[in-house]
Amino acid sequence: MSLLKDLYTPVFYNGIASCMQETLLGFDTQLFLEYIYVPAFETMELKARMKHTAMCMHQFMPASYSDAMVLLVALIERLKAHGFLQERLEMMFLPAYIETYGLKHPQASIESMEIVTQYVSCEFAIRPFLNAHFEQTLNAMQVWTQHEHARVRRLATEGCRPRLPWGLAVDRLKKDPSPILPILEALKADTDEAVRRSVANNLNDISKDHPDVVLAIVKAWSGNSRETDAIIKHGCRTLLKRGHTHVLEHYGLNAEKIILENFELLTPEVKIGGLLSFKFQVGNVGDKAKTIRLEYAIYYRKANGQLNRKVFKISERIYQAGQLENISRNQSFKLISTRKYYEGEHAIEVLINGSVMAEGNYMVRL
């Protein structure tokens, strides 16, 4: 299986070295590659390799940070000219340079991130600046909501997500998301889908700690446009999975006049690497069409014997009066890097509009 860290190949480093040779005075390709391929390189994961690459480049950059930023922007132009296209993950060593060396130069770094993020996202690099220079950085992000380039507008909302995956924690925003809200308000009707999706992801982050804040936004934004309705629905996905009463009510999701019958675990014993299979019937026994959100929850056994619940969505659609459907699903227990499986009894629930309608137990074996 190919790992993300393996994006940093000899071909990659030779290519960017050529670009650096054309950009940085006194650059030495052979010396750069020697700096890169230290003994510890093989054990470095993706983010460590990003920072390591930035640190190796730093050996050839000017002592003046403002001069270094001019060359960083010039290097991006050379990279593009050599076919290193935008948004390549391995190019995030460029924002890593700003993150590593720019914290004492907030204004120059913020101005540089506005440019660099148009080539490769600075969503991770901006996090230390929020911690160290909160007001200055957040004010810039508010200004960026009106930027002509969509990637800069996206940085305004993606960079301030309270729970950005892989990102440095910004505890201040976890505790109080109110400084984020004007940014989300400004971008809720953005013309770019990636920006709107980022707004939704930001709302979803906020919902994990402050569900009432998100519920107030749902009520305020609902019905503004089809795009905004999509944002708030996606932003409520965690609350929907948790069965948050008021969010379910907002979307008219309840279990009245809905039946779930003939639930059956087809594999009461599952081997690690195999499939959990189950089936059931669901129907609308009312006299009006009704939206049915189908989900199932797997209770995975942890090393300490406790169970950890994870909800998976099956579908959400309208069932006509009297409509009955057969549903079957397979849940993989194939080994993956993000989850470890343990032997023992596990549990499953089937949920309709947030309500548990069926449940069962099964054994997981090696």
C-alpha positions, 0 to 999 in steps of 0.5 A: 500500500502506498503511503502519503509520505512516499509522495516525497520521492527522488523524482520529486526532490530532483524536480524542485531542486531544479526550480530552486537552482533557478530561483535561489542564489548559491543553491547547491543541488547535491548539498540540498539532497544530502540535507534531505536524505539524512538517516532519519528521513525514512522514519519520518511521516508526511508532516515531518517530511514537509517540515524537514523539506522546508528546513533543508530549503532554509539553508539556502534562503536569505537571512532576511525573512522579508527577502525570503518571502519574495523568493518563496513567491518567485519559487512558486512561479518556477514550480508552476512553469516546471509542471508542479500544479496547484494543490499537490499535497507534497507542495505543502512544504512551502506553507510549512516554511512560513509556519516554521520561520515566520511566527516572529514576522506576522504581517509579512507571513500573513501577506505571504500566505495570501499569495501562497494559498492560491498555489497550495493551501495554508490551512495548517500554516495559519494555525500557529498564527491564530494562537500567537497573533489572534486578533491580527490573524483573524482580522486578516481572515475577515478581510479575505472573505472578500478576496477575488480568489476562491482559495484565499476565501477558503483559507478564511474559513478552513484555517479557523475551523475549531477542529481542523483534522491534522491541524494544530489545536486553537483552544480559544476557538473551541471554547468560544467560536463567536469570532468565527461567525462573521467569517461564516456569515460572509461566506455562506453564499459564496459562489465557489462550492469548495468555500461553501463546503468549508463553511459547512465543515466549520459549522460541523466542527462547532456543533461538536462543542456548541450545538446550540450555536449551530442550531441558531445558525440553522434557524437564521440561514434556513430557506435563504437559498438552496446552496445555504440549505445544503451548507447547514444540512452538511454542517449538522451531520454530526448532530444528526448522527447523534440524534440531536432532538431539535435538529431532527425536529427542524428537518421533520425527522421523527419515527411516527408511522414508520416501521422496521421489521425482520431485522436479521444479522446474517453473520452473527460471527465475523472474522477480522478481515471479513464482513458483518452482513445484516438486513431488514425491512423499512416502511411508511405506514402513514397516509402521507409521504415521509422523509426517512433517514436510515443509519446504523451504529456499530459499537466497536470493542476497544482494548479496555473492553468498552464499546465505542459507537460510530454511526454510518448513514445508509440513505435519506429520502422520501418514502411514499405512503404505504411504501415498503423497502428491503434493505441490506448492508455489509460492514467491512472489518478489513484491517485499516490504519485508522482502526484496530479491531478486538475480539469479543462481543460487539453491538449494532443498532439500526436507526430511523430518523435518529431513533433506535428501531432494531439492535443486536449483538455479534462476535468478532474473532481473529 
